[in-house]
């Protein structure tokens, strides 16, 4: 792993542990979501090939009697998060959270002034700090900002940060930097009885703290990297505590593995934006029956950011080549989306 | 771990890696499940304290305006499997599967004749084989019977076994040895918009092969021990393969950990029958708000089996003491259930 590309991957991914009777229906559609026509449903999309491919796929798999019909139970769609559902520049938002948390905790840690990556972060040189601190530095950053709390305590800290922190370029809350066209896509799929999961390199509990509010995706549908978790008795009460280390990295081959473990089925649709999604996309694409696989391509330097092969964060090279070879859908952010973020 | 008690725990548990290491609604009730009255719903239960406690709890948490009302999204119930939803004597059914599989595969493994636990199993001395083979023997048994297959291949093997193997005492298929009163309880909870999960020491894929048919519990709601899983390219196609080793043991403290990781919430109801469920039960019991925690107590030597403190399989001691201390519900199989298994 090249630490010069510190922001290529989300925090957990950087650590790189390896990447390795009656019938219940599994609907998690919106309670009263009446199927809407695609034209009103995907309002922020231009009339472009990517949008037409989405609508064509959804209509084929949901039309009874169609050769490609898929029963609701098997309608599973997975989405990467950073760079796919919300922005990830100039650094993954979870890294911004960790940086802010170091600043907040610094008064109780005078020793950080002399120790990377904390020293650099406190001087404002995040990139340099991550490079100089190396792998061990990243592990320490995660332990100091994500560990030794109960999941409930961690959730409170993340929620507090999300409600106050602002993105340096837009001066908006991070929660406002979700992609409006993708929100509409989530709704459109759910209205057609798809189960929607997030499958991201981010920490699972970090994402669960806001995924339901932002995307309507409940905690059980958030799959991410996993911190150590242990059961302790605290005052006689069994208590789960997040340890400082990452036990499972949900990136690369980790994504199909985590999907199989959690869902027990291969999704029929997958959306990503970087090489960390490559294995997930090609695994989904190679399943039997109708499949839909798409990459969000960041081509919009004006409204968002433009990056792919040389990106520090969200590097997209092998998966883009494969998309072209395999005929996957590529969503061109500049040309395909009428708006990027929800209106202010 | 005492290997003399080879059948105390299910296979995976024996290996003992340590045991840790727009709004979507999450309904998985039956599509058109109209709430039924408890009297028709729990027909195989006698009018006993355990049944009344169940009905009282469900009515309190589902009656709007009640002080104990719980919104449907938080209505999560977890069930152990072996000894809680189906029988587990004279040995856990997954062990019976492994034994049958050894016999089936033996012709291609002449070396097994001289090597425990295979040699003993092939001579019909399962208990002795497990004791003499020790920990390493159990690991080899699992690798030989559960590993180096895709999840789909393993599912086929398990389904084939379930459709043919018969229980030695009852001469019925294992799938017929589910507890009728518990099937009714699953239905009753789902009819009241509970999400029902299985949380068992058994191998997740082993249980997924039949949990939906037997209990109406879909694959994503089956939480169990986890085999290694790796992603390989086979003929250019990304393929998940189960390795021979167990990576996560879903027993003891592993159960609350797996629940938190998979569901991201603490259930409000939990059902178990052995000390392997103790941590799950006490963790569920100690959450805020209304809680329901119950033990199935095997007291019926005539219709089923009678065992607790000295059992080889399904040992129940510490959790029974705690149940008495803490006022958990104890389901007395002999007195509380009108029938045990579904009628032949």
Interface residues (C-beta under 8 A of the other chain):
Chain A: X20 X21 X22 X23 X24 X25 X26 X27 X28 X29 X30 X31 X33 X73 X151 X183 X186 X187 X190 X196 X204 X205 X208 X212 X216 X217 X218 X219 X220 X221 X222 X226 X228 X229 X230 X231 X237 X238 X240 X247 X253 X256 X257 X260 X261 X262 X263 X264 X265 X279 X282 X283 X286
Chain B: X20 X21 X22 X23 X24 X25 X26 X27 X28 X29 X30 X31 X33 X73 X151 X183 X186 X187 X190 X196 X204 X205 X208 X212 X213 X214 X215 X216 X217 X218 X219 X220 X221 X222 X226 X229 X230 X231 X237 X238 X240 X253 X256 X257 X260 X261 X262 X263 X264 X265 X279 X282 X283 X286
